[in-house]
Amino acid sequence: MNDVEVAALVDTTRGELRDRIAQALARFDRLARTADPLAQLPRSSWTAQQAVAHVLTIVQRYLRLRQGDSRLADQPRELNVINQSELEAAMAPIPKLADQIQALAPELDALFDIIADEGPVLPFHCGAHVDGNTWQTNWLGELLMHGRDIARAAKVTWELPERDMLLIARGLMQIAPAYVLNTIPPNTDICVAIDVPEARPYLIHIHNGIAELRVRRPSDRPHAVLRVPASTLTQLLYQRIGQFTAARLGLRVVGGRRPWLALKLVSCFEAP
């Protein structure tokens, strides 16, 4: 396999990620401090206060991970239990939670400086190992996606910048193989090419109970070819939206031999 085939969905730098994380954190902080703590999040059992507590626990988890003493989930659904127990332990009034996130942010930023150039050796849930950029884009995703949830509960607008969402999708491509459902039939064969603006043409292939995600090759014969904005793709992979909403937000089937199989792709994964 050559270097192109193992290339990321898109390239980035520590400088870009530092700036985009800082902007997202500032936006999340402003939103969180004005949110009704008891506002119910859409499609979730959490309130806005619980979502902010969860974001705090993500910062704490990163810092413990570097020290080698953080708990990671062995299976995707175990992560729900970990998230719930950790946020319950962290619960406090939203201003205090937001203050704690801000207090720890410089320490997390310094950690990202240290691991920015690491290859796929950093621990993640479900036995995955990811690179330094994916640790960073996962944190960016936590801020933007939970910010989206809180904003929807508050009925206020929340921008999902396309470049930010493309960077998050980059990380999801690396994480996704660890989130394949262990209940899918072993003979499942779904091969989907995705074309995202400003990104490398990519392929997601479910076969033999695994997910292969890589740069598309000229010899590939995908069942479906999708053209999709990064923001739509990322929300779909996070399972925050369904297929029909994705179509409203720009998802298009533009080719392939059996395009209807694309409808089954997301159902092969646990929500990250």
C-alpha positions as CSV (number, residue, x, y, z in Angstrom):
1,M,0.0,0.0,0.0
2,N,1.5,3.3,-1.0
3,D,1.6,6.6,1.0
4,V,-1.4,8.1,-0.9
5,E,-3.6,5.2,0.1
6,V,-3.0,5.7,3.8
7,A,-3.3,9.5,3.6
8,A,-5.8,11.3,5.7
9,L,-9.1,12.7,4.4
10,V,-7.5,16.2,4.6
11,D,-4.2,17.6,5.8
12,T,-3.9,20.1,8.6
13,T,-1.4,21.6,11.0
14,R,-1.1,22.1,14.7
15,G,-1.3,25.8,14.1
16,E,-4.6,25.5,12.3
17,L,-6.1,23.1,14.9
18,R,-4.9,25.3,17.8
19,D,-6.7,28.3,16.3
20,R,-9.9,26.5,15.4
21,I,-10.1,24.8,18.8
22,A,-9.7,28.1,20.5
23,Q,-12.5,29.7,18.5
24,A,-14.8,26.7,19.1
25,L,-14.0,26.8,22.9
26,A,-14.8,30.5,23.1
27,R,-18.1,30.0,21.3
28,F,-19.0,27.0,23.5
29,D,-18.1,28.9,26.7
30,R,-20.4,31.8,25.7
31,L,-23.3,29.5,24.8
32,A,-22.9,27.3,27.9
33,R,-23.0,30.3,30.3
34,T,-26.3,31.5,28.8
35,A,-28.0,28.1,28.6
36,D,-30.9,27.0,30.7
37,P,-29.3,24.2,32.7
38,L,-32.5,22.1,32.7
39,A,-33.1,22.5,28.9
40,Q,-33.6,19.0,27.4
41,L,-31.2,18.2,24.5
42,P,-32.9,16.9,21.4
43,R,-32.7,13.1,20.8
44,S,-30.9,12.7,24.2
45,S,-31.7,12.0,27.9
46,W,-29.2,14.8,28.9
47,T,-29.9,18.4,29.9
48,A,-27.7,21.3,28.9
49,Q,-26.0,21.2,32.3
50,Q,-25.2,17.5,31.8
51,A,-23.7,18.2,28.4
52,V,-21.4,20.9,29.8
53,A,-20.4,18.5,32.6
54,H,-19.6,15.9,29.9
55,V,-17.4,18.3,28.0
56,L,-15.5,19.0,31.2
57,T,-15.0,15.2,31.7
58,I,-13.5,15.0,28.2
59,V,-10.8,17.5,29.1
60,Q,-10.1,15.6,32.3
61,R,-10.0,12.3,30.4
62,Y,-7.4,13.6,27.9
63,L,-5.2,14.8,30.7
64,R,-5.4,11.5,32.5
65,L,-4.8,9.6,29.3
66,R,-1.4,11.2,29.0
67,Q,-0.6,10.0,32.5
68,G,-1.8,6.5,31.6
69,D,-4.6,6.3,34.1
70,S,-7.8,7.1,32.2
71,R,-10.5,4.6,31.7
72,L,-11.3,3.8,28.1
73,A,-14.2,1.8,26.8
74,D,-13.6,-1.7,25.3
75,Q,-16.8,-1.6,23.4
76,P,-18.8,1.4,22.0
77,R,-21.8,0.9,24.2
78,E,-19.6,0.7,27.3
79,L,-18.6,4.3,26.5
80,N,-22.2,5.4,27.4
81,V,-21.8,4.0,30.9
82,I,-18.4,5.7,31.3
83,N,-19.7,9.0,30.1
84,Q,-22.7,8.9,32.4
85,S,-20.8,8.0,35.5
86,E,-18.1,10.6,34.9
87,L,-20.5,13.4,34.2
88,E,-22.5,12.6,37.3
89,A,-19.3,12.9,39.4
90,A,-18.5,16.2,37.7
91,M,-21.9,17.8,38.0
92,A,-22.0,21.4,39.3
93,P,-23.7,24.6,38.3
94,I,-22.9,25.5,34.7
95,P,-20.8,28.6,35.6
96,K,-18.6,26.4,37.7
97,L,-18.3,23.8,35.0
98,A,-17.4,26.4,32.4
99,D,-14.8,27.9,34.8
100,Q,-13.2,24.5,35.2
101,I,-13.1,23.9,31.4
102,Q,-11.4,27.3,31.0
103,A,-8.9,26.6,33.8
104,L,-7.9,23.3,32.2
105,A,-7.8,24.5,28.6
106,P,-4.2,25.8,28.7
107,E,-3.0,22.4,30.1
108,L,-4.9,20.6,27.3
109,D,-3.4,23.0,24.7
110,A,0.1,22.2,26.0
111,L,-0.7,18.5,25.8
112,F,-1.7,18.9,22.2
113,D,1.5,20.7,21.4
114,I,3.4,17.7,22.7
115,I,1.5,15.0,20.8
116,A,0.7,16.9,17.6
117,D,3.2,15.0,15.5
118,E,2.5,11.6,16.9
119,G,1.5,8.8,14.5
120,P,-1.4,6.4,15.1
121,V,-0.2,5.3,18.5
122,L,-2.4,7.3,20.9
123,P,-5.0,5.3,22.8
124,F,-8.7,5.7,22.0
125,H,-11.9,3.9,22.9
126,C,-12.6,0.4,21.6
127,G,-9.0,-0.5,21.1
128,A,-8.3,2.1,18.5
129,H,-5.0,4.0,18.2
130,V,-5.1,7.4,16.5
131,D,-2.7,10.1,15.7
132,G,-2.1,13.5,17.3
133,N,-4.3,15.3,14.9
134,T,-7.2,13.0,15.7
135,W,-6.9,13.6,19.4
136,Q,-7.3,17.3,18.6
137,T,-10.1,17.0,16.0
138,N,-12.0,14.8,18.4
139,W,-11.9,17.6,21.0
140,L,-13.0,20.1,18.3
141,G,-15.9,17.7,17.6
142,E,-16.9,17.5,21.2
143,L,-17.1,21.3,21.4
144,L,-19.0,21.8,18.2
145,M,-21.4,18.8,18.4
146,H,-22.3,19.4,22.0
147,G,-22.5,23.1,21.3
148,R,-25.0,22.2,18.5
149,D,-27.0,20.1,20.9
150,I,-27.2,22.9,23.5
151,A,-28.0,25.5,20.9
152,R,-30.9,23.4,19.5
153,A,-32.3,23.0,23.0
154,A,-32.0,26.8,23.5
155,K,-33.5,27.4,20.0
156,V,-30.5,29.6,19.0
157,T,-28.4,29.4,15.9
158,W,-25.1,27.5,16.0
159,E,-22.7,27.5,13.1
160,L,-20.9,24.4,12.0
161,P,-18.1,25.8,9.9
162,E,-17.3,23.5,6.9
163,R,-13.6,23.5,7.5
164,D,-14.0,22.6,11.1
165,M,-16.4,19.8,10.2
166,L,-14.0,18.5,7.5
167,L,-11.2,18.3,10.2
168,I,-13.6,16.4,12.5
169,A,-14.5,14.1,9.6
170,R,-10.8,13.5,9.1
171,G,-10.6,12.1,12.6
172,L,-13.8,10.0,12.2
173,M,-12.2,8.2,9.3
174,Q,-9.5,7.0,11.6
175,I,-11.8,6.1,14.5
176,A,-14.6,4.5,12.5
177,P,-13.1,1.0,12.1
178,A,-13.3,0.5,15.9
179,Y,-17.0,1.4,15.9
180,V,-18.3,-1.2,13.4
181,L,-21.3,-3.1,14.9
182,N,-20.4,-6.6,15.9
183,T,-23.9,-7.7,15.0
184,I,-23.7,-7.0,11.2
185,P,-23.8,-10.2,9.1
186,P,-20.3,-11.3,8.2
187,N,-21.2,-11.4,4.5
188,T,-22.2,-7.7,4.5
189,D,-20.5,-5.9,1.6
190,I,-21.1,-2.2,1.2
191,C,-18.6,-0.1,-0.7
192,V,-19.2,3.7,-0.8
193,A,-17.0,6.4,-2.3
194,I,-17.4,9.9,-0.8
195,D,-16.5,13.1,-2.4
196,V,-16.3,16.0,0.0
197,P,-15.3,19.5,-1.1
198,E,-11.6,20.3,-0.3
199,A,-10.9,16.7,0.7
200,R,-9.3,13.7,-0.9
201,P,-11.7,11.3,-2.6
202,Y,-12.3,8.6,0.0
203,L,-13.7,5.1,0.3
204,I,-15.6,3.4,3.1
205,H,-15.8,-0.4,2.5
206,I,-17.7,-2.7,5.0
207,H,-16.7,-6.3,4.4
208,N,-15.9,-9.4,6.4
209,G,-17.1,-7.7,9.6
210,I,-14.6,-4.8,9.3
211,A,-14.5,-1.3,7.9
212,E,-11.8,-0.2,5.6
213,L,-11.4,3.5,5.1
214,R,-8.8,4.9,2.8
215,V,-8.1,7.1,-0.2
216,R,-10.1,6.0,-3.3
217,R,-8.1,4.2,-6.0
218,P,-8.8,4.3,-9.8
219,S,-9.5,0.6,-9.8
220,D,-12.2,0.8,-7.1
221,R,-15.7,-0.1,-8.1
222,P,-17.9,1.3,-5.4
223,H,-21.5,0.4,-5.0
224,A,-22.4,4.1,-4.6
225,V,-20.6,7.4,-5.0
226,L,-21.8,10.2,-2.6
227,R,-21.1,13.9,-2.9
228,V,-21.6,15.6,0.4
229,P,-20.6,18.7,2.4
230,A,-18.3,18.0,5.3
231,S,-20.9,19.4,7.8
232,T,-23.5,16.9,6.6
233,L,-21.2,14.0,6.5
234,T,-20.0,14.6,10.0
235,Q,-23.4,15.0,11.5
236,L,-24.5,11.8,9.7
237,L,-21.5,9.8,11.0
238,Y,-22.2,11.2,14.5
239,Q,-25.8,10.0,13.9
240,R,-27.1,13.4,14.8
241,I,-29.2,13.5,11.6
242,G,-30.8,10.8,9.4
243,Q,-30.7,10.1,5.7
244,F,-33.5,12.4,4.7
245,T,-32.1,15.4,6.6
246,A,-28.7,14.7,5.1
247,A,-30.4,14.9,1.6
248,R,-31.8,18.3,2.6
249,L,-28.4,19.4,3.6
250,G,-26.7,18.5,0.4
251,L,-26.0,14.7,0.3
252,R,-26.3,13.5,-3.3
253,V,-25.8,10.1,-4.9
254,V,-23.9,10.8,-8.0
255,G,-22.8,7.3,-9.2
256,G,-22.2,3.7,-8.5
257,R,-23.4,0.2,-9.5
258,R,-25.8,-0.3,-6.6
259,P,-26.4,3.1,-5.1
260,W,-29.2,2.0,-2.7
261,L,-26.6,0.3,-0.6
262,A,-25.4,3.7,0.6
263,L,-28.6,3.9,2.7
264,K,-27.3,1.1,4.9
265,L,-23.8,2.5,5.5
266,V,-24.3,4.4,8.7
267,S,-26.3,1.6,10.2
268,C,-23.2,-0.5,10.2
269,F,-21.6,1.7,12.9
270,E,-22.2,2.5,16.5
271,A,-22.6,6.3,17.2
272,P,-19.2,7.7,18.2
